[in-house]
């Protein structure tokens, strides 16, 4: 049985919402890497819609954080500001 190599990954533009969202959560300590993925996805959805406060998006992610939720929100906000996102 032959196997094929996995498809290559095409990196998103660094100014795209996806890149901004995932960069803003990078470095936040979580129990598992998938927790960080869920957090990044929730921030991306928040950036795309901006209907609810950022606090609700972080809470809805259900990420198991190793720091307080307030500390995580502060880091996310700082990361978003560094990338030029107005809050």
C-alpha positions in Angstrom: 0.0 0.0 0.0 1.5 3.3 -1.1 1.1 6.5 0.9 1.3 10.0 -0.4 3.0 12.8 1.3 0.7 15.3 3.0 -0.3 18.4 1.0 1.8 21.5 1.5 0.6 24.2 3.8 0.1 27.6 2.3 0.8 30.3 4.9 -1.9 33.1 5.2 -0.9 36.6 4.5 0.4 38.2 7.8 -2.2 41.0 7.5 -5.1 38.5 7.2 -7.6 38.1 10.1 -6.4 34.5 10.6 -2.8 35.5 11.1 -3.7 38.5 13.3 -5.9 36.3 15.5 -3.5 33.4 16.0 -0.5 35.8 16.5 -2.5 37.6 19.2 -2.9 34.4 21.3 0.6 33.0 20.6 2.5 32.5 23.8 -0.5 32.2 26.1 0.1 29.1 28.2 -2.6 26.4 27.8 -3.0 22.8 29.0 -2.8 21.5 25.4 -2.0 23.0 22.0 -5.6 22.4 20.8 -6.7 24.8 23.6 -4.6 27.5 21.9 -6.1 26.6 18.6 -9.6 27.0 19.9 -8.7 30.3 21.5 -7.2 31.6 18.2 -10.3 30.5 16.3 -12.5 32.3 18.8 -10.5 35.5 18.4 -10.7 35.1 14.6 -14.5 34.8 14.8 -14.6 37.9 17.0 -12.5 39.9 14.6 -14.7 38.9 11.7 -18.0 39.6 13.4 -17.3 41.9 16.4 -20.8 41.5 17.7 -20.0 40.6 21.3 -17.2 41.8 23.7 -13.9 40.1 23.4 -14.4 38.6 26.9 -17.2 36.5 25.6 -15.2 35.2 22.7 -12.4 34.1 25.0 -14.8 32.5 27.5 -16.7 30.7 24.6 -13.4 29.2 23.4 -13.4 26.9 26.4 -9.6 26.9 26.4 -8.0 25.6 29.5 -5.7 28.4 30.4 -2.7 28.2 32.7 -3.0 31.9 33.6 -6.1 33.9 34.6 -8.7 34.8 32.0 -8.0 38.5 32.8 -4.2 38.0 32.1 -5.0 36.2 28.8 -7.4 39.0 27.7 -4.7 41.6 28.5 -2.2 39.7 26.4 -4.6 39.2 23.5 -5.5 42.9 23.5 -1.9 43.9 23.6 -1.2 41.5 20.7 -4.1 42.9 18.7 -3.0 46.5 19.3 0.6 45.7 18.2 -0.8 44.5 14.9 -2.9 47.7 14.4 -6.3 46.4 15.4 -8.5 49.1 17.0 -10.4 47.8 20.0 
